[in-house]
Amino acid sequence: MVSQGKNPGEQPVSREEREMDILREVSCAIGGALEIERVFEDIMDILARQLHMKRGTLVLHDKFSEELEIAAAHGLSEAEKQRGRYRIGEGITGKVVQTGNPAAAKDISKHPDFLDRTGARRGEIDNNTISFVCVPIRTDMEVVGAISIDRAFTDEATLVKDQRLLQVIAGLVGQAIKINRLAMLERQQLLAENRRLRKDLHSRYRFGNIVAASSAMRDVVATAASVAKSRATVLLRGETGTGKELLASLIHYSSDRSEGPFIKVNCSALAENLLESELFGHEKGAFTGALEQRKGRFELAGGGTIFLDEIGTLSGRLQVKLLRVLQEKEFERVGGAQTIKTDVRIVAATNSDLESEVRQGRFREDLYYRLNVIPIFIPPLRERREDIPFLVDFFLEKYNKECGKNVSKLSREVLDMLLKFPWPGNVRELESCMERAVVLSSDGSIPPKLLPVSIRSYLQEDGAGPLTGAGGNDRADGRKFIANLSSGGTQQNVYEEVMSNVEKILIEQMLEKHAYTRSKAAEELGISRNTISKKIKELGIKTK
């Protein structure tokens, strides 16, 4: 059979060519639309245009109401769509869904099962003969709906071809429905997981979960809790390892921005040009390697909080850009001219003396005052020793759970050692110490030998420890040795001088013991290779 040409003057198009055109358009519609309802509507429009159908419907089975409802239609009003509801087995469409077999009616006025539930054909049936075709839609062998079309009266052969074509289209629609349902299920699972993770974050980062037995830490927690609900910029001060990042997390998740993103940036980890791109983003072609536009952390943190650690290491140029963000709430990407507005709260942190940096001209005074709106100083662990037993319990529980162990026996001797040690690495160092002890414990207890060498050496009092005098051969009583080291120091810097000398002697001895192999010396000391390399450089230790 040859159908009518598309437009006057065009060559006639064969039925086979028209079917190929229809299937090609339907495939494009399924592949190009993200919303399944839009796919249904596009398919109905394609069939109306290509098959000259009067009207068409795509119905789906609603398992809650146990009815067939029109999901998309052509040639029906909204009211007619609302009336087009069928029970399974009711009418031609209901029986097609019930049996899973297609049906065709050459003349719907003579078909006993045709209901015209929508009422769209009133007045047409008596004056014009209408043909009808309906085919089921399946996903995984389950009938989930049907596609039907009305067209002007036609012969049996054309109805058979229409039915065959609709079955192919129904197969494509079934696959689209299946993919959409899988995507919806995955989205629901992701949303549920997201809600669970957010709930977990809110639960974990609560001020009640922070160890604050000492009065100093209780003051820190009280201040942080009071400023969390505000939008003020917060500057966290304290030595490395005191818990500045943890406190920043607590402030964010206790604020009214807790549903927004929490972005962390270590300003000392990247070179100036890379850090600028990381913070503010860049345009395509802004520099070599900028192959596409990239959003910066300030854009990604919109509506949330950005945590800028090691803020004192920012270069002068980046200080100017950060000052503008604080004052004007705007910036430009690297290589861009468009001004971007940002709504982000800044929590900064530093372990350096910013006041000294300001005096020496290395840190902008105006930026310092903008950052220092709410300063919070986190005291070092040696100044809040009351917290140590509680921190020990917390870390034991954490690493027991991670390692599948039950290490709980902590002798008074070990606890005393932990209480006396000055913890230059603060809470982070204590955590590493307890992780090491749990991992190495074989009987559920933590004897002194499982503590890092740095702790045992520092606290040794009987002269049997690894500390040596200046000559490297004579061993001395621990107390006497430290007294000698401190005799040359002033009242202000005696602690730093003693600790520096102890660290230097200890690291020199471990390096010598292990033939200057840094990784082995670091392992015995209970520190990382990067830390020992840093100490070698800071203390001026000569290596072979």
C-alpha positions as CSV (number, residue, x, y, z in Angstrom):
1,M,0.0,0.0,0.0
2,V,1.3,3.5,-0.8
3,S,0.2,6.3,1.4
4,Q,-0.4,9.9,0.5
5,G,2.6,12.2,0.1
6,K,3.7,14.5,2.9
7,N,3.0,17.7,0.9
8,P,1.6,18.5,-2.5
9,G,4.3,18.1,-5.1
10,E,6.4,15.6,-3.0
11,Q,7.0,12.1,-4.0
12,P,4.6,9.5,-2.4
13,V,6.0,7.8,0.7
14,S,5.6,4.1,1.0
15,R,4.2,2.5,4.1
16,E,7.5,0.9,5.0
17,E,9.3,4.3,4.7
18,R,6.7,6.0,6.8
19,E,7.0,3.3,9.5
20,M,10.8,3.7,9.5
21,D,10.3,7.5,9.9
22,I,7.9,6.9,12.8
23,L,10.2,4.5,14.6
24,R,13.2,6.8,14.1
25,E,11.3,9.7,15.6
26,V,9.9,7.7,18.5
27,S,13.5,6.4,19.3
28,C,14.7,10.0,19.3
29,A,11.9,11.1,21.5
30,I,12.6,8.3,24.0
31,G,16.4,9.0,24.0
32,G,16.1,12.8,24.1
33,A,13.7,13.5,26.9
34,L,14.4,13.1,30.6
35,E,10.7,13.2,31.8
36,I,8.7,10.1,30.9
37,E,5.5,12.2,30.6
38,R,7.1,14.3,27.9
39,V,8.1,11.1,26.1
40,F,4.5,9.9,26.1
41,E,3.3,13.3,24.7
42,D,5.9,13.4,22.0
43,I,5.0,9.8,20.9
44,M,1.3,10.8,20.7
45,D,2.2,13.8,18.5
46,I,4.4,11.7,16.2
47,L,1.6,9.1,15.7
48,A,-1.0,11.9,15.1
49,R,1.2,13.5,12.4
50,Q,2.5,10.4,10.7
51,L,-0.6,8.1,10.8
52,H,-3.2,10.8,10.5
53,M,-4.9,9.5,13.6
54,K,-7.9,11.4,15.0
55,R,-6.9,10.7,18.6
56,G,-4.7,8.5,20.7
57,T,-4.2,7.5,24.3
58,L,-1.5,6.0,26.4
59,V,-2.9,4.5,29.6
60,L,-1.0,3.1,32.6
61,H,-2.1,0.8,35.4
62,D,-2.3,2.6,38.7
63,K,-1.6,-0.1,41.3
64,F,-3.0,2.0,44.1
65,S,-6.4,2.7,42.6
66,E,-6.3,-0.5,40.5
67,E,-7.5,1.5,37.5
68,L,-6.1,2.4,34.1
69,E,-5.5,6.1,33.8
70,I,-4.5,8.2,30.8
71,A,-0.9,9.3,31.0
72,A,-0.8,11.1,27.6
73,A,-3.2,11.7,24.8
74,H,-3.8,13.5,21.5
75,G,-7.1,14.9,20.5
76,L,-8.6,14.8,24.0
77,S,-9.5,17.7,26.3
78,E,-8.5,17.7,30.0
79,A,-12.0,16.9,31.0
80,E,-12.1,13.9,28.5
81,K,-8.8,12.7,29.9
82,Q,-10.1,12.8,33.4
83,R,-13.2,10.7,32.4
84,G,-10.9,8.1,30.6
85,R,-10.5,5.7,33.5
86,Y,-11.1,1.9,33.2
87,R,-11.0,-1.1,35.4
88,I,-8.9,-4.1,34.4
89,G,-11.0,-6.1,32.0
90,E,-13.4,-3.2,31.3
91,G,-13.9,-2.2,27.6
92,I,-11.5,-3.0,24.8
93,T,-8.6,-1.2,26.6
94,G,-9.3,-3.0,29.9
95,K,-9.3,-6.4,28.2
96,V,-6.1,-5.7,26.3
97,V,-4.4,-5.0,29.6
98,Q,-6.0,-8.0,31.3
99,T,-5.1,-10.5,28.5
100,G,-2.0,-9.0,27.2
101,N,-3.3,-9.4,23.6
102,P,-3.7,-6.6,21.1
103,A,-7.2,-5.8,19.7
104,A,-8.4,-4.0,16.6
105,A,-11.9,-2.8,15.6
106,K,-12.7,-1.9,12.0
107,D,-15.8,-0.1,13.1
108,I,-16.1,0.8,16.8
109,S,-19.9,1.4,16.5
110,K,-20.3,-2.3,15.9
111,H,-17.9,-3.5,18.6
112,P,-19.8,-4.7,21.7
113,D,-16.8,-3.9,24.1
114,F,-16.2,-0.3,23.0
115,L,-17.3,2.1,25.8
116,D,-16.2,5.6,24.7
117,R,-15.7,6.4,28.4
118,T,-14.1,9.7,27.5
119,G,-17.1,10.8,25.5
120,A,-14.8,12.3,22.8
121,R,-16.5,10.3,19.9
122,R,-20.1,11.5,20.5
123,G,-21.5,12.7,17.3
124,E,-18.8,11.1,15.2
125,I,-19.8,7.5,15.4
126,D,-23.1,8.1,13.7
127,N,-21.7,10.2,10.9
128,N,-18.3,8.7,10.3
129,T,-17.0,5.2,10.8
130,I,-14.0,5.1,13.1
131,S,-11.4,2.3,13.3
132,F,-9.6,1.5,16.5
133,V,-6.4,-0.3,17.5
134,C,-5.1,-1.1,21.0
135,V,-1.9,-2.9,22.0
136,P,-0.5,-3.7,25.5
137,I,2.7,-2.2,27.0
138,R,4.9,-4.6,28.9
139,T,7.9,-4.3,31.2
140,D,9.6,-7.5,32.3
141,M,6.7,-9.6,31.1
142,E,4.2,-7.6,33.1
143,V,1.4,-5.6,31.3
144,V,1.6,-2.1,32.7
145,G,-0.6,-0.2,30.2
146,A,-1.8,0.2,26.6
147,I,-1.5,2.4,23.6
148,S,-4.6,3.0,21.4
149,I,-5.4,5.1,18.3
150,D,-8.5,6.2,16.5
151,R,-8.3,6.7,12.8
152,A,-10.7,7.2,9.9
153,F,-12.3,4.0,8.7
154,T,-9.7,1.8,6.9
155,D,-9.4,-1.7,5.6
156,E,-8.3,-4.8,7.6
157,A,-4.8,-4.9,6.0
158,T,-4.0,-1.4,7.1
159,L,-5.3,-2.2,10.6
160,V,-3.0,-5.2,10.8
161,K,0.0,-3.0,9.8
162,D,-1.0,-0.3,12.3
163,Q,-1.3,-3.0,15.0
164,R,2.1,-4.4,14.2
165,L,3.7,-0.9,14.2
166,L,2.0,0.0,17.5
167,Q,3.4,-3.2,19.1
168,V,6.9,-2.2,18.2
169,I,6.3,1.3,19.6
170,A,4.8,-0.2,22.7
171,G,7.9,-2.3,23.2
172,L,10.0,0.9,23.1
173,V,7.7,2.6,25.5
174,G,7.9,-0.4,27.9
175,Q,11.7,-0.1,27.9
176,A,11.5,3.6,28.6
177,I,9.1,3.0,31.5
178,K,11.4,0.4,32.9
179,I,14.4,2.7,32.7
180,N,12.4,5.5,34.2
181,R,11.3,3.3,37.1
182,L,14.9,2.1,37.8
183,A,16.1,5.7,37.7
184,M,13.3,6.8,40.1
185,L,14.1,3.9,42.4
186,E,17.8,4.8,42.3
187,R,16.9,8.5,43.0
188,Q,14.7,7.5,45.9
189,Q,17.5,5.4,47.3
190,L,20.0,8.2,46.9
191,L,17.6,10.7,48.5
192,A,17.1,8.2,51.4
193,E,20.9,7.7,51.7
194,N,21.4,11.5,51.6
195,R,18.8,12.0,54.4
196,R,20.5,9.3,56.4
197,L,23.9,10.8,56.0
198,R,22.7,14.2,56.8
199,K,21.0,12.9,59.9
200,D,24.2,11.1,60.8
201,L,26.2,14.3,60.3
202,H,23.7,16.3,62.5
203,S,24.0,13.6,65.1
204,R,27.8,13.4,65.0
205,Y,28.5,17.1,64.8
206,R,26.6,18.2,67.9
207,F,28.1,20.3,70.6
208,G,27.0,17.6,73.1
209,N,29.4,15.1,71.3
210,I,32.5,17.1,71.9
211,V,34.8,16.2,74.8
212,A,34.8,19.2,77.1
213,A,35.5,18.2,80.7
214,S,37.9,21.1,81.3
215,S,36.6,24.6,82.0
216,A,38.7,25.9,79.0
217,M,36.9,23.6,76.5
218,R,33.5,24.3,78.1
219,D,34.1,28.0,77.4
220,V,35.0,27.1,73.7
221,V,31.9,25.0,73.3
222,A,29.7,27.7,74.8
223,T,31.1,30.4,72.6
224,A,30.8,28.2,69.4
225,A,27.2,27.2,70.3
226,S,26.2,30.8,70.8
227,V,27.6,32.0,67.4
228,A,26.5,29.0,65.4
229,K,23.1,30.5,64.7
230,S,24.5,33.8,63.5
231,R,26.0,34.6,60.2
232,A,29.1,36.2,61.7
233,T,32.6,35.2,60.4
234,V,34.5,33.0,62.9
235,L,38.2,32.8,63.3
236,L,39.5,29.7,65.1
237,R,42.9,30.0,66.7
238,G,45.0,27.2,68.2
239,E,47.9,24.9,67.6
240,T,48.0,22.2,65.0
241,G,45.9,19.2,66.1
242,T,43.7,20.9,68.6
243,G,40.4,20.3,66.7
244,K,39.8,23.4,64.7
245,E,38.2,21.5,61.7
246,L,36.0,19.6,64.1
247,L,34.8,22.8,65.7
248,A,34.1,24.4,62.3
249,S,32.0,21.3,61.4
250,L,30.0,21.7,64.7
251,I,29.4,25.4,64.0
252,H,28.1,24.6,60.4
253,Y,25.8,21.7,61.4
254,S,24.4,23.6,64.3
255,S,23.6,26.6,62.1
256,D,20.6,27.5,60.0
257,R,22.8,26.6,57.0
258,S,23.2,23.0,58.0
259,E,21.2,21.8,55.0
260,G,23.7,23.6,52.7
261,P,27.1,22.5,51.7
262,F,30.1,22.5,54.0
263,I,33.3,23.0,51.9
264,K,36.8,22.7,53.4
265,V,39.9,24.2,51.9
266,N,43.5,24.0,53.2
267,C,45.1,27.3,52.0
268,S,48.6,26.0,52.6
269,A,48.2,22.9,50.5
270,L,48.2,24.5,47.0
271,A,50.4,27.0,45.1
272,E,49.0,30.5,44.8
273,N,47.7,30.2,41.2
274,L,46.1,26.8,41.9
275,L,44.6,28.0,45.1
276,E,43.0,31.0,43.3
277,S,41.4,28.7,40.8
278,E,40.3,26.3,43.6
279,L,38.6,29.1,45.6
280,F,37.1,31.3,42.8
281,G,37.0,29.0,39.8
282,H,38.2,29.7,36.3
283,E,36.9,30.3,32.7
284,K,37.8,28.0,29.8
285,G,41.2,29.1,28.4
286,A,42.1,31.2,31.4
287,F,45.5,29.5,31.6
288,T,47.3,26.5,30.1
289,G,45.3,23.4,31.0
290,A,42.0,25.2,31.6
291,L,40.1,23.1,29.1
292,E,36.6,24.0,30.4
293,Q,34.9,26.3,32.8
294,R,35.1,25.3,36.5
295,K,33.2,26.6,39.5
296,G,35.3,27.5,42.5
297,R,34.7,26.5,46.2
298,F,32.9,29.8,46.9
299,E,30.3,29.1,44.3
300,L,29.9,25.5,45.4
301,A,29.5,26.6,49.0
302,G,26.6,28.9,48.2
303,G,24.0,28.8,50.9
304,G,26.4,27.0,53.2
305,T,29.7,27.4,54.9
306,I,33.3,27.4,53.7
307,F,36.1,26.5,56.1
308,L,39.4,28.1,55.2
309,D,42.2,26.4,57.2
310,E,45.7,27.8,57.5
311,I,44.4,31.3,56.5
312,G,47.6,32.9,57.5
313,T,49.4,31.4,54.5
314,L,47.3,33.3,51.9
315,S,49.4,35.5,49.5
316,G,48.8,39.2,49.4
317,R,46.9,39.0,46.1
318,L,44.5,36.4,47.4
319,Q,44.0,38.3,50.6
320,V,42.6,41.2,48.5
321,K,40.2,38.9,46.7
322,L,39.1,37.3,50.0
323,L,38.6,40.7,51.5
324,R,36.2,41.6,48.6
325,V,34.2,38.4,49.2
326,L,33.9,39.3,52.9
327,Q,32.9,42.9,52.2
328,E,30.9,42.8,48.9
329,K,29.9,39.2,48.7
330,E,31.2,39.0,45.1
331,F,34.1,37.9,43.0
332,E,35.1,37.0,39.4
333,R,36.4,33.6,38.2
334,V,40.1,33.5,37.0
335,G,40.1,34.8,33.5
336,G,36.5,36.0,33.7
337,A,34.8,39.4,33.7
338,Q,31.3,38.3,35.0
339,T,30.8,39.3,38.7
340,I,29.4,36.4,40.7
341,K,27.4,37.0,43.9
342,T,27.9,34.5,46.7
343,D,26.0,33.8,49.9
344,V,28.4,31.9,52.0
345,R,29.5,32.0,55.7
346,I,33.3,31.9,56.3
347,V,34.9,30.1,59.1
348,A,38.7,30.5,59.1
349,A,41.4,28.9,61.1
350,T,45.1,29.4,61.8
351,N,47.8,28.2,64.1
352,S,50.1,31.2,63.3
353,D,50.4,34.6,65.1
354,L,48.3,36.8,62.8
355,E,48.9,39.8,64.9
356,S,52.6,39.4,64.4
357,E,52.0,38.8,60.6
358,V,50.0,42.1,60.5
359,R,52.8,44.0,62.2
360,Q,55.3,42.7,59.8
361,G,53.2,43.6,56.8
362,R,52.6,40.0,55.6
363,F,48.9,40.0,56.4
364,R,46.4,42.8,55.6
365,E,45.2,44.6,58.7
366,D,41.7,45.2,57.2
367,L,41.3,41.5,56.3
368,Y,42.4,40.5,59.8
369,Y,39.7,42.6,61.4
370,R,37.1,41.2,58.9
371,L,38.1,37.7,59.9
372,N,38.4,38.3,63.6
373,V,34.8,39.1,64.2
374,I,34.3,36.1,66.5
375,P,37.7,34.8,67.6
376,I,37.7,31.4,69.3
377,F,40.9,30.1,70.8
378,I,41.2,26.3,71.3
379,P,43.7,25.6,74.0
380,P,46.4,23.0,73.5
381,L,45.9,19.6,75.1
382,R,48.6,20.2,77.7
383,E,46.5,23.0,79.1
384,R,43.3,20.9,79.4
385,R,44.6,17.6,80.8
386,E,41.2,16.9,82.4
387,D,40.0,16.1,78.9
388,I,42.6,13.4,78.3
389,P,40.8,10.4,80.1
390,F,37.6,11.2,78.2
391,L,39.4,11.5,74.9
392,V,41.2,8.2,75.6
393,D,37.8,6.5,76.2
394,F,36.4,8.0,73.0
395,F,39.3,6.9,70.8
396,L,39.4,3.4,72.3
397,E,35.7,3.0,71.5
398,K,36.2,4.4,68.0
399,Y,39.2,2.1,67.1
400,N,37.8,-0.9,68.8
401,K,34.8,-0.6,66.5
402,E,37.0,-0.1,63.4
403,C,39.4,-2.9,64.2
404,G,36.9,-5.3,65.6
405,K,38.7,-5.5,68.9
406,N,37.8,-5.1,72.6
407,V,40.8,-3.2,74.1
408,S,39.7,-1.7,77.4
409,K,42.4,-2.4,80.0
410,L,44.3,0.8,80.5
411,S,46.6,0.7,83.6
412,R,47.0,3.6,85.9
413,E,50.7,3.7,84.9
414,V,49.8,4.2,81.2
415,L,47.1,6.8,82.0
416,D,49.6,8.7,84.2
417,M,52.1,8.7,81.3
418,L,49.4,10.1,79.0
419,L,48.5,12.8,81.5
420,K,52.1,13.9,82.0
421,F,53.1,14.0,78.3
422,P,52.9,17.6,76.8
423,W,51.3,16.4,73.5
424,P,53.0,18.8,71.0
425,G,50.6,17.3,68.4
426,N,47.6,17.8,70.6
427,V,44.4,15.8,70.2
428,R,45.5,14.5,66.8
429,E,48.7,13.0,68.3
430,L,46.7,11.4,71.1
431,E,44.3,9.9,68.6
432,S,47.3,8.4,66.6
433,C,48.7,7.1,69.9
434,M,45.5,5.3,70.8
435,E,44.9,3.9,67.3
436,R,48.5,2.5,67.4
437,A,47.8,0.9,70.8
438,V,44.5,-0.7,69.7
439,V,46.1,-2.1,66.5
440,L,49.1,-3.5,68.3
441,S,47.3,-4.9,71.4
442,S,47.1,-8.7,71.4
443,D,45.4,-9.3,74.7
444,G,42.9,-6.5,75.2
445,S,45.3,-4.4,77.3
446,I,47.6,-1.5,76.7
447,P,50.9,-1.8,78.5
448,P,53.5,1.0,78.4
449,K,55.5,-0.7,75.7
450,L,52.6,-0.1,73.2
451,L,52.9,3.7,73.6
452,P,55.2,5.5,71.1
453,V,58.9,5.8,71.9
454,S,58.5,9.6,72.1
455,I,56.2,9.3,75.1
456,R,58.2,6.6,76.9
457,S,61.5,8.5,76.3
458,Y,60.2,11.8,77.5
459,L,58.9,10.4,80.8
460,Q,61.7,8.1,81.6
461,E,63.2,8.8,85.1
462,D,65.6,6.0,85.9
463,G,68.3,6.7,83.3
464,A,67.6,3.6,81.3
465,G,65.9,5.4,78.5
466,P,67.3,6.4,75.1
467,L,68.1,10.1,76.0
468,T,71.8,10.9,75.8
469,G,73.9,13.8,76.9
470,A,75.6,16.1,74.5
471,G,78.4,13.7,73.9
472,G,76.0,10.9,72.9
473,N,77.5,8.3,75.3
474,D,76.8,9.2,78.9
475,R,73.3,8.5,80.1
476,A,71.8,10.8,82.8
477,D,68.9,10.8,85.1
478,G,65.8,12.0,83.2
479,R,64.9,14.9,85.6
480,K,68.5,16.0,85.9
481,F,68.9,15.9,82.1
482,I,65.9,18.1,81.5
483,A,67.0,20.5,84.2
484,N,70.3,20.9,82.5
485,L,68.6,21.5,79.2
486,S,66.3,24.2,80.8
487,S,69.1,26.0,82.7
488,G,70.1,28.1,79.7
489,G,66.6,29.2,78.7
490,T,64.7,32.3,79.7
491,Q,61.5,32.1,81.7
492,Q,59.5,32.8,78.5
493,N,61.0,30.2,76.2
494,V,62.2,27.4,78.5
495,Y,59.5,25.0,77.4
496,E,60.2,25.4,73.7
497,E,64.0,25.0,74.3
498,V,63.7,21.8,76.4
499,M,61.3,20.3,73.9
500,S,63.4,21.2,70.9
501,N,66.5,19.7,72.5
502,V,64.7,16.5,73.6
503,E,63.2,16.1,70.1
504,K,66.6,16.7,68.4
505,I,68.5,14.2,70.6
506,L,65.7,11.6,70.3
507,I,65.5,11.8,66.5
508,E,69.3,11.8,66.1
509,Q,69.5,8.6,68.1
510,M,66.7,6.9,66.2
511,L,68.2,7.9,62.9
512,E,71.6,6.5,64.0
513,K,70.0,3.3,65.3
514,H,68.3,2.7,61.9
515,A,71.3,3.7,59.7
516,Y,69.5,7.0,58.9
517,T,66.5,5.2,57.3
518,R,63.8,7.8,58.0
519,S,60.8,5.4,57.6
520,K,62.2,2.9,60.1
521,A,63.1,5.7,62.6
522,A,59.6,7.2,62.2
523,E,57.9,3.9,62.7
524,E,59.7,3.3,66.0
525,L,59.0,6.9,67.2
526,G,55.3,6.4,66.3
527,I,55.2,9.3,63.9
528,S,54.9,9.6,60.1
529,R,57.8,9.8,57.7
530,N,56.7,13.3,56.6
531,T,56.8,14.5,60.3
532,I,60.3,13.2,60.9
533,S,61.5,14.9,57.7
534,K,59.9,18.1,58.8
535,K,61.5,17.9,62.2
536,I,65.0,17.1,60.7
537,K,64.7,20.3,58.7
538,E,63.3,22.4,61.6
539,L,65.8,21.2,64.2
540,G,68.8,21.4,61.8
541,I,69.6,17.7,62.2
542,K,72.4,16.4,60.0
543,T,71.8,13.2,58.1
544,K,74.0,10.9,56.2
